[in-house]
Structures are given as C-alpha cells and as structure tokens.
Amino acid sequence: MSLPAPQPALQQNENIDFLTSAPLHEAFAEIPLEAPGANQAIARRPPAAIDELPPEYKPEGNDVQWISGYWSWDEERNDFIWISGIWRDIPPGQRWIPGYWEELENGFRWITGFWIRATLEEMSYLPQPPASIEVGPSYPSPSPDYFYSPGCWVYQTDHYSWQPGYYQPRVENFVWVPPTYVWTPCGYVYRQGFWDRAFDARGVVFAPVYFSQPVYQVAAYRYTPTCVINTDYDLLPHLFVRSNCSHYYFGDWYADRYTNSYCAWSQMNYRPTFQRTYDPLFVYYNTNRFRYNNSSLIGWVDNQYRNCATNANFRPRPTFNINIAIQNNYAGRIPGAGYSGGRSSSYGNVDSDRHADLAETLTDRVSRIANNQTAGGKYQKLSKTERQQIHTAQQPLHRLADDRRNQERELRLTKTSTGSPQRNISTSVKPTKMALPKIDPDNKLARDRAQLDLVNAQKRDNIQRITRQFPTEATKPVRDAQLNRDSNSSPSNRGVTNQKPVMKQREPIANQVPAQNGNAKNSDSNRASGRTIRDPVVNRDPVLIQSTPPQSYPTIDSIAKKDLEKRRQDIISAQKQQAVEKIPQREAKQQTQAQKQNLEAKDQVKQGRVASAQQGQQRTLINNDKRSVESLQGSQNQALQQQKSQLDAARRLAGKTVNENSRQQRQAATQQKIQQQQATRAQSRTQSNTQSRPQKSSKRDK
C-alpha cells in the first residue's frame, strides 16, 4: 500500500473536542460482571444518533467490520459525548447486539450491548440468577500454561444449576471471556464464554468527541472519525475499570475524586472492592510470557501507573489537538521522530513535555505502520463506493437495535417502581424469547443497496450541478439535454446503445442569456425599470446584471447541435469500446463458477476450522470435567482411607487398653491373694507361738 500523500494543515473544528480521557467502546472490550444490574438513569434526552461514515483506511484482519458509535453520558461535562465507531476484528463465531437508550418515567437509561453466539436464532430472557458462589480454585494449576475460568450459574429448564470453575490451557493471541449474564429491562441474557482476540489485535479505536455546539443537527451532516487511540502496551498503564461497569475507561482518571469508583487496571488485586472482579485481559497478560522493557508486562504497567499517580506531568492530556499534530507532521519533521513508541508527538517538544500521548491522526498511524516493515496491522485504503457500502451495511444493525428496544419494552417482566426487574423474581419463571435476524454472510443485499444509493447520489449531484449552471427558463432545453445525457451515461445505463437523447425544442428568447451569477435577464426592460434579480439557487444579495450580453456566449441552437453531435460521438465510442472489451459469456460464466467454488471451499475450510476449534474446546471441557471428577474421587477415597485407618487405630488402642486393664486386675488379685496368704501364715505363727509359751513357763514352775 502506498503512503498517504502529505496534505495541507487541517483546521481544528472549534465545535469538536477529541477526547483522550473517556469510556472505551463497549464492543472493543468488556468486563464480565459478577452481579450485573441496570445503569444509572439521567434526566436529559439523548440526541439522535449521528450519521457516521467509516474512515478511508481499514486495518487488515480475518473479519474486520465497522461498528457504529453511540451517545454516552459524561458526568464531568454534564452532557453527552459521542463514542466514535471502531474497526473491529470480530471474535470467531460471535455477533454484536447493539445497545440503545431506554425511555423511563423519570428520564433515560442506556441499555448495554453485548456479544452473543452468531448461530443463535433467538435470544432468551431469563429470571435473575442467584448470587455467585465462586471462591476461586480448590487445587493448584496443572502447569503455568493453564489459567482458571470461574464458575457460573446455568439455567436448566425451570431452575439454576451451578457450573463450577475449571482450569483450561492458554491459547496464543486469544483471550478467554468467561460466560456471564447481561442485564436487560425484561430479564437477564446468558452470554456464553468465547475466545476474543488480544487487546492490541482487535482493531482500531477512534477517539470519542464532544460537540460544544450541536453541529450534528445540521441537515445531511456526516461525521467521519480521524483521531486514533493507540491500543498497544502504552495504553495499559492508563486503563481503568469502574465499579458495576462492564466496559473500560482510558486516560487521566488519577485524581482523588475518582478513587472510590475507579481503579487502575494494574491495581485490581490490591483493591478489595475489585478483587472479586474477573478481568479477562489481566488474566491473559499475567504470565511470564509477556514481558516489556526487560520486565514482566504487569510489573511494567504498574510501575508506569505509580509514576503517573505521583507526577501529574506524566499523565495523558484530556483532549487531542489534530491541528497541532498535523502541523508537526508536515512542517519538515520526520513522522515518528523524537517520540517514545515510534509515534509522532502531538504536543511539540517531547523533552519539555512528558505527557503521555494516547492518540494520533489516522494518516500518522498509516504512515508509521507503512514505514515500519516489521510491524503488523497493515492498512488498506477504501474507495468512496466501498465506504458507502460499509455505511449501508450498518442499517441491519441499526434496525436490530430498534427491534430490540421495541420487543424488550413489550417483553418486560414484572417491574418495580424504578423501572428495573425485581431482584426477588422466582427462578422458576418461564423465560421469554426474542427472534434474531439471520446474518447474511455475503452481505449481498447491503452491497446492492449501497450501489443503488451511490447511483442515486450521483444523479442528484448531476441534477444540482446542471440546475446551478442553467437555472432559467431560457436555458431549459439545454438543461434537459444535459440531464438526459448524464442520466443515460450513469453507471446503471452504461453500455446501452439503443437509447436516444430526448430534447424539448423551444423558441429562443431574444437578448436573454445566462448571467455570471446564474440568472437570466432581459437587458432592455430590466435596465429601464431598474429591477434586480435574486439568485434562485443561493439566497444571496441581489446584483444588477449587465445589460450588454457577452459576445462569447453561444446561442441555444448551437448548444443543442453541439450536444446532439457529442451525444452521437459518445454512442459510437461506447459501441466501439464495448465491442473491443466484450468477454465471451462462456468464459465469464466459468470465471464466476470458479470464484463461487473458491468461496465455497474457503467457507468449508473456515467452517471446518470453527468446528474443529469447537470440538477441541468441548474435548478440553470434557477432559477438565473428567480430571475434576477423578480428583474429587481420589480425594474422597483418600478421606475414606484416612477414616478407616483412624478406626483401626482406635480399635487397636481400645484392645490394648482392655488387655492392660485385665492384666492389672489380675496382678492386683494375685497380690491381694499373696497378701492374704502371708497374713494367714503370720496369724497362724502368732497363734502357735502363743500356745507354746505357757507350757514352757509351767515347766519352769515345776
């Protein structure tokens, strides 16, 4: 792709501020909430959606699509800001369900959009799931290449069942977004888990804008984003999460007034309020495989955050000045010089200004990527027709948002006085459903509509141009001839040779010619009366027309003859060109069939890859469940063995105690018996001694 040519300095629109401290588009990244709920209602009515035309450069990718922007309420300005559309590399097997603004009795509330499986034909609205009972993993990870996916409640027919968390292997360049529930006015939508692309490979984010004046209310106003937010590693230190919010914030949210509700992305493990929040990006990058500047990526991000928290000079600026950026780029300075990360600074001297630059112009981004041969993410330039086709292809998505608003209003469940679903709804309530339109993989209808819109726009431009050139009745034949010629030479009528130009012949009016400002005037009568003629095309001040017509103006007859001759020559040249460039129908048919077969083969390969990926995920889930069951059975068997060994030990101890007691009793009985025998012997000896003593004395007496 060729580099974009240098352009003159673009004047900054004073009515538009490009914001570098704002919410991130919710279709670019999301945070699964543990307890999803309704967003806060506001009193003001949001403006009508802006007609947004995609930029002229599109990033390369597997399935890059344009997702339009939406209005968001900004609490700092107490006003609405426009979240610009994004180029998004669609997650495999997913489709985007856009959000909308819901009207309440006391104001308006934003209903969040979300990703959902592309093959779903209907969307179910379920009762509120119970509170999560997730407490984290119960056993260590099998290896560093595995990560833990939290558990979730799953609706089964008429009740909820808990699906426990599990470990699953990491997939390179893909982030796992676990299953969760999305709050809607008429119930909760279950969003299955899916693999999303890495943060820096998801597409292109354009800076949100703030309109100080409602220029978007001007008829036929179209907004095209031109300011790009850098989503590489340099954005992570300035990435923030907000309590009870499913999308990220970027920029300068370091002030003390944001401490209670905002948390830096790298500080989530240190804040008790956000420790239970599962952040897919943090889980993906929290490994030694991701290193930046010779340190772990999370450590480097946290170090950069602490530097910005203590020094306000390092923090990002709140807005981006496109005029200064373009003047710096085209004032003889080499793009990308003197700027960390290889990008050009948009605030002058980098040595004296250390503010982080989160944005750059789209042309700067394309030039920087094209100059860096090793960088990925190349861009392709879109033609006006392709941009119009992409713009027209957004109509089904807008209709889906309108259909969702209307159907969710009708399918709304029992509500409280505030307009939100009751939190004590029984889990046995029968869910309601909403039909989803089928996705047209080839977008044939959108391309046909875009082509038709482009042809009609060209016709309108031709009519306006010719009307401004020949606005009076005197030149109506010439105007009609010109309109017929342009309509027959339009893209829809090219190659048609049997049509003849139609011209209405009228009598020329003497001395009546087109003036320089687009008016016609009779010189004699108007000069005599002193009248002035007002321009019918642009409502400007009246001017006097010169009474003497210039001699260089041709007459109407000569213009008509020249027009007929030119038309005849165009028809002859068109016939010759068609005869030279005509391709045999058989070859064209063969080429069409070959292209169709190639597309079918690519679709089959893509479907096979998706099917194999799904089968691999299912096998992984089955193996994880099997390992979980085996580990649970092993732990149960181990517990039973421990209980059995404890019982055996208790029995042996009881047997030993009984034997010891009986032995002690026998010893005591034996000792008692011996003592009795000894006492008996002693008593008998005493008696015998007593009896023998008197006899001896009697012998002495004798």
C-alpha positions, 0 to 999 in steps of 0.5 A: 500500500502506498503512503498517504500523500502529505496534505495541507494543515487541517483546521481544528473544528472549534465545535469538536473536542477529541477526547483522550480521557473517556469510556472505551467502546463497549464492543472493543472490550468488556468486563464480565460482571459478577452481579450485573444490574441496570445503569444509572438513569439521567434526566436529559434526552439523548440526541439522535444518533449521528450519521457516521461514515467509516474512515478511508483506511481499514486495518487488515484482519480475518473479519474486520467490520465497522461498528457504529458509535453511540451517545454516552453520558459524561458526568464531568461535562454534564452532557453527552459525548459521542463514542466514535465507531471502531474497526473491529476484528470480530471474535470467531463465531460471535455477533454484536447486539447493539445497545440503545437508550431506554425511555423511563418515567423519570428520564433515560437509561442506556441499555448495554450491548453485548456479544452473543453466539452468531448461530443463535436464532433467538435470544432468551430472557431469563429470571435473575440468577442467584448470587455467585458462589465462586471462591476461586480454585480448590487445587493448584494449576496443572502447569503455568500454561493453564489459567482458571475460568470461574464458575457460573450459574446455568439455567436448566429448564425451570431452575439454576444449576451451578457450573463450577470453575475449571482450569483450561490451557492458554491459547496464543493471541486469544483471550478467554471471556468467561460466560456471564449474564447481561442485564436487560429491562425484561430479564437477564441474557446468558452470554456464553464464554468465547475466545476474543482476540488480544487487546492490541489485535482487535482493531482500531479505536477512534477517539470519542468527541464532544460537540460544544455546539450541536453541529450534528443537527445540521441537515445531511451532516456526516461525521467521519472519525480521524483521531486514533487511540493507540491500543498497544502496551502504552495504553495499559498503564492508563486503563481503568475499570469502574465499579458495576461497569462492564466496559473500560475507561482510558486516560487521566482518571488519577485524581482523588475524586475518582478513587472510590469508583475507579481503579487502575487496571494494574491495581485490581488485586490490591483493591478489595472492592475489585478483587472479586472482579474477573478481568479477562485481559489481566488474566491473559497478560499475567504470565511470564510470557509477556514481558516489556522493557526487560520486565514482566508486562504487569510489573511494567504497567504498574510501575508506569501507573505509580509514576503517573499517580505521583507526577501529574506531568506524566499523565495523558492530556484530556483532549487531542489537538489534530491541528497541532499534530498535523502541523508537526507532521508536515512542517519538515519533521520526520513522522515518528521522530523524537517520540517514545513508541515510534509515534509522532508527538502531538504536543511539540517538544517531547523533552519539555513535555512528558505527557503521555500521548494516547492518540494520533491522526489516522494518516500518522498511524498509516504512515508509521505502520507503512514505514515500519516493515516489521510491524503488523496491522497493515492498512488498506485504503477504501474507495468512496463506493466501498465506504458507502457500502460499509455505511449501508451495511450498518442499517441491519444493525441499526434496525436490530437495535430498534427491534430490540428496544421495541420487543424488550419494552413489550417483553418486560417482566414484572417491574418495580417502581424504578423501572428495573426487574425485581431482584426477588423474581422466582427462578422458576419463571418461564423465560421469554424469547426474542427472534434474531435476524439471520446474518447474511454472510455475503452481505449481498443485499447491503452491497446492492443497496449501497450501489443503488444509493451511490447511483442515486447520489450521483444523479442528484449531484448531476441534477444540482450541478446542471440546475446551478449552471442553467437555472432559467427558463431560457436555458431549459432545453439545454438543461434537459439535454444535459440531464438526459445525457448524464442520466443515460451515461450513469453507471446503471445505463452504461453500455446501452446503445439503443437509447436516444437523447430526448430534447424539448425544442423551444423558441429562443428568447431574444437578448436573454442569456445566462448571467455570471451569477446564474440568472437570466435577464432581459437587458432592455426592460430590466435596465429601464425599470431598474429591477434586480434579480435574486439568485434562485439557487443561493439566497444571496444579495441581489446584483444588477446584471449587465445589460450588454450580453457577452459576445462569447456566449453561444446561442441555444441552437448551437448548444443543442447541435453541439450536444446532439453531435457529442451525444452521437460521438459518445454512442459510437465510442461506447459501441466501439469500446464495448465491442473491443472489451466484450468477454465471451459469456462462456468464459465469464460464466466459468470465471464466476463458477470458479470464484463461487467454488473458491468461496465455497471451499474457503467457507468449508475450510473456515467452517471446518476450522470453527468446528474443529476449534469447537470440538477441541474446546468441548474435548478440553471441557470434557477432559477438565470435567473428567480430571475434576471428577477423578480428583474429587474421587481420589480425594474422597477415597483418600478421606475414606482411607484416612477414616478407616485407618483412624478406626483401626487405630482406635480399635487397636488402642481400645484392645490394648487398653482392655488387655492392660486393664485385665492384666492389672486386675489380675496382678492386683488379685494375685497380690491381694491373694499373696497378701492374704496368704502371708497374713494367714501364715503370720496369724497362724505363727502368732497363734502357735507361738502363743500356745507354746509359751505357757507350757514352757513357763509351767515347766519352769514352775515345776 
